[in-house]
Amino acid sequence: SINGKCFDWLLISRRSCFRAGVRYYVRGIDSEGHAANFVETEQIVHYKGSKASFVQTRGSIPFFWSQRPNLKYKPKPQISKSVNHMDGFQRHFDSQIISYGKQMIVNLVNQKGSEKPLEQTFSKMVNSMANGMVSRYVAFDFHKECSRMRWDRLQILMDQLADQQDE
């Protein structure tokens, strides 16, 4: 209840059965474009017979890469050099657009260090895709911006996404 108005608020997460696995062991996509550890989260608001829904998805960066566990705390990601990344990448986003419509992409990986090549490759691939159904790509270095429990800094990201989110 907010301001005396009662409504139902539902939050549902659905994990894909494709490419599920343990962190570091399953990364990237397969040839069909299924992203590792893909999750769809839907927020549904029901008020006086009216319903509204907002769907957000998350998954591994959708190209061919791996991050094999070793004795280091955080193993270095390896981008595959022997495959055509655009085929699986395009399949991934074609599927996303068919299922959910227009896309806004938010990348939360580190923009320096060992994850920098992942961000650079992802950005380059999104820009080369030239699909009008992908409205925006935003890279937000989550660990840098929100280090030391500075969750208030998420407002920077929210401000960047506000116009498209309202749309």
Kinemage of the C-alpha trace (Angstrom):
@kinemage 1
@onewidth
@group {chain A} dominant
@subgroup {mainchain}
@vectorlist {calphas} color= white
{ca ser a 1} P 0.000 0.000 0.000
{ca ile a 2} L 1.341 3.430 -0.973
{ca asn a 3} L -0.551 6.599 -0.074
{ca gly a 4} L -3.527 4.449 0.885
{ca lys a 5} L -3.676 2.756 -2.528
{ca cys a 6} L -3.354 -1.016 -2.448
{ca phe a 7} L -1.802 -2.909 -5.340
{ca asp a 8} L -0.164 -6.241 -6.038
{ca trp a 9} L 3.516 -6.293 -6.922
{ca leu a 10} L 5.009 -9.520 -8.256
{ca leu a 11} L 8.627 -10.244 -9.034
{ca ile a 12} L 9.361 -13.425 -10.982
{ca ser a 13} L 12.751 -14.668 -12.171
{ca arg a 14} L 13.072 -17.458 -14.712
{ca arg a 15} L 16.430 -19.095 -15.378
{ca ser a 16} L 17.093 -20.495 -18.839
{ca cys a 17} L 17.745 -24.212 -19.207
{ca phe a 18} L 20.326 -23.438 -21.927
{ca arg a 19} L 23.958 -22.927 -20.858
{ca ala a 20} L 23.303 -23.068 -17.127
{ca gly a 21} L 26.383 -23.667 -15.056
{ca val a 22} L 28.782 -22.657 -12.355
{ca arg a 23} L 30.434 -19.242 -12.540
{ca tyr a 24} L 33.785 -19.288 -14.408
{ca tyr a 25} L 33.018 -22.697 -15.953
{ca val a 26} L 30.241 -21.510 -18.273
{ca arg a 27} L 30.713 -18.143 -20.003
{ca gly a 28} L 29.744 -16.499 -23.280
{ca ile a 29} L 27.322 -18.040 -25.787
{ca asp a 30} L 26.846 -21.208 -27.792
{ca ser a 31} L 26.399 -21.394 -31.577
{ca glu a 32} L 22.632 -20.893 -31.195
{ca gly a 33} L 23.172 -17.596 -29.364
{ca his a 34} L 22.143 -18.836 -25.907
{ca ala a 35} L 23.971 -16.789 -23.270
{ca ala a 36} L 25.407 -18.568 -20.241
{ca asn a 37} L 23.472 -18.180 -16.999
{ca phe a 38} L 20.655 -16.251 -18.661
{ca val a 39} L 17.883 -15.042 -16.350
{ca glu a 40} L 14.676 -13.194 -17.176
{ca thr a 41} L 13.172 -11.130 -14.345
{ca glu a 42} L 9.664 -9.764 -14.708
{ca gln a 43} L 8.067 -7.152 -12.500
{ca ile a 44} L 4.263 -7.093 -12.618
{ca val a 45} L 2.114 -4.423 -10.994
{ca his a 46} L -1.639 -5.025 -10.655
{ca tyr a 47} L -3.888 -2.150 -9.575
{ca lys a 48} L -7.697 -2.039 -9.794
{ca gly a 49} L -7.894 -4.465 -12.703
{ca ser a 50} L -5.023 -2.879 -14.648
{ca lys a 51} L -1.690 -4.627 -15.102
{ca ala a 52} L 1.749 -3.417 -16.145
{ca ser a 53} L 4.846 -5.508 -16.753
{ca phe a 54} L 8.549 -4.720 -17.086
{ca val a 55} L 11.025 -7.416 -18.125
{ca gln a 56} L 14.770 -7.299 -17.575
{ca thr a 57} L 17.199 -9.972 -18.720
{ca arg a 58} L 20.767 -10.714 -17.749
{ca gly a 59} L 23.318 -13.158 -18.966
{ca ser a 60} L 26.908 -13.655 -19.913
{ca ile a 61} L 28.391 -11.316 -22.532
{ca pro a 62} L 27.037 -12.781 -25.793
{ca phe a 63} L 30.105 -13.768 -27.770
{ca phe a 64} L 32.524 -16.688 -27.526
{ca trp a 65} L 34.765 -16.402 -24.479
{ca ser a 66} L 35.794 -18.426 -21.451
{ca gln a 67} L 37.257 -17.947 -17.999
{ca arg a 68} L 38.748 -21.192 -16.796
{ca pro a 69} L 39.237 -21.536 -13.049
{ca asn a 70} L 42.801 -21.807 -11.786
{ca leu a 71} L 44.576 -21.005 -8.535
{ca lys a 72} L 44.081 -17.254 -9.002
{ca tyr a 73} L 41.203 -15.476 -7.282
{ca lys a 74} L 39.887 -14.148 -10.593
{ca pro a 75} L 41.071 -15.994 -13.714
{ca lys a 76} L 41.737 -13.928 -16.839
{ca pro a 77} L 38.943 -14.034 -19.466
{ca gln a 78} L 39.935 -15.488 -22.848
{ca ile a 79} L 38.151 -14.362 -26.019
{ca ser a 80} L 38.065 -17.108 -28.646
{ca lys a 81} L 40.079 -16.217 -31.737
{ca ser a 82} L 38.969 -19.143 -33.919
{ca val a 83} L 35.235 -18.435 -34.408
{ca asn a 84} L 32.955 -15.892 -36.045
{ca his a 85} L 31.491 -14.076 -33.053
{ca met a 86} L 28.886 -12.145 -35.065
{ca asp a 87} L 26.830 -15.230 -36.005
{ca gly a 88} L 26.037 -16.258 -32.426
{ca phe a 89} L 25.902 -12.641 -31.294
{ca gln a 90} L 23.298 -11.806 -33.957
{ca arg a 91} L 21.280 -14.935 -33.092
{ca his a 92} L 21.268 -13.882 -29.446
{ca phe a 93} L 19.897 -10.422 -30.150
{ca asp a 94} L 17.457 -11.628 -32.820
{ca ser a 95} L 16.002 -13.937 -30.174
{ca gln a 96} L 15.927 -11.152 -27.582
{ca ile a 97} L 14.111 -8.813 -29.973
{ca ile a 98} L 11.546 -11.481 -30.951
{ca ser a 99} L 10.858 -12.295 -27.282
{ca tyr a 100} L 11.042 -8.840 -25.700
{ca gly a 101} L 11.037 -6.146 -28.386
{ca lys a 102} L 13.328 -3.132 -28.341
{ca gln a 103} L 16.564 -3.617 -26.391
{ca met a 104} L 18.636 -1.374 -24.165
{ca ile a 105} L 21.975 -2.985 -23.304
{ca val a 106} L 23.743 -2.281 -20.013
{ca asn a 107} L 27.222 -3.718 -19.544
{ca leu a 108} L 28.395 -3.837 -15.909
{ca val a 109} L 31.883 -5.372 -16.323
{ca asn a 110} L 35.084 -3.616 -15.312
{ca gln a 111} L 36.314 -1.220 -17.988
{ca lys a 112} L 39.955 -1.748 -17.111
{ca gly a 113} L 42.162 -4.637 -16.112
{ca ser a 114} L 41.471 -8.170 -17.323
{ca glu a 115} L 37.813 -7.439 -18.211
{ca lys a 116} L 38.631 -4.450 -20.442
{ca pro a 117} L 38.913 -6.589 -23.630
{ca leu a 118} L 35.432 -8.006 -22.935
{ca glu a 119} L 33.918 -4.517 -22.708
{ca gln a 120} L 35.764 -3.300 -25.800
{ca thr a 121} L 34.741 -6.315 -27.887
{ca phe a 122} L 31.122 -6.110 -26.734
{ca ser a 123} L 30.916 -2.384 -27.490
{ca lys a 124} L 32.440 -2.885 -30.938
{ca met a 125} L 30.039 -5.721 -31.776
{ca val a 126} L 26.938 -3.796 -30.625
{ca asn a 127} L 27.985 -0.768 -32.690
{ca ser a 128} L 28.604 -2.914 -35.783
{ca met a 129} L 25.226 -4.651 -35.436
{ca ala a 130} L 23.339 -1.518 -36.601
{ca asn a 131} L 19.910 -2.750 -35.515
{ca gly a 132} L 17.235 -0.126 -34.890
{ca met a 133} L 15.694 -2.384 -32.239
{ca val a 134} L 18.782 -1.907 -30.050
{ca ser a 135} L 18.202 1.600 -28.760
{ca arg a 136} L 21.259 2.064 -26.590
{ca tyr a 137} L 24.463 0.553 -25.221
{ca val a 138} L 25.719 1.782 -21.853
{ca ala a 139} L 28.943 0.587 -20.238
{ca phe a 140} L 28.900 1.186 -16.476
{ca asp a 141} L 31.922 0.035 -14.467
{ca phe a 142} L 29.887 -1.258 -11.537
{ca his a 143} L 32.830 -2.291 -9.345
{ca lys a 144} L 34.611 1.042 -9.759
{ca glu a 145} L 31.526 3.218 -9.313
{ca cys a 146} L 30.007 1.325 -6.383
{ca ser a 147} L 33.165 0.227 -4.550
{ca arg a 148} L 33.175 0.390 -0.778
{ca met a 149} L 29.369 -0.064 -0.584
{ca arg a 150} L 28.616 3.222 -2.367
{ca trp a 151} L 25.273 1.982 -3.710
{ca asp a 152} L 24.047 5.572 -4.061
{ca arg a 153} L 26.317 5.791 -7.136
{ca leu a 154} L 23.852 3.557 -8.998
{ca gln a 155} L 21.901 6.782 -9.481
{ca ile a 156} L 24.503 7.727 -12.125
{ca leu a 157} L 23.444 4.693 -14.161
{ca met a 158} L 19.752 5.272 -13.514
{ca asp a 159} L 20.072 8.853 -14.778
{ca gln a 160} L 21.773 7.615 -17.956
{ca leu a 161} L 18.950 5.152 -18.623
{ca ala a 162} L 15.977 7.268 -17.531
{ca asp a 163} L 14.774 8.434 -20.959
{ca gln a 164} L 14.827 4.982 -22.550
{ca gln a 165} L 13.348 3.348 -19.449
{ca asp a 166} L 10.399 5.728 -19.531
{ca glu a 167} L 9.923 4.889 -23.209
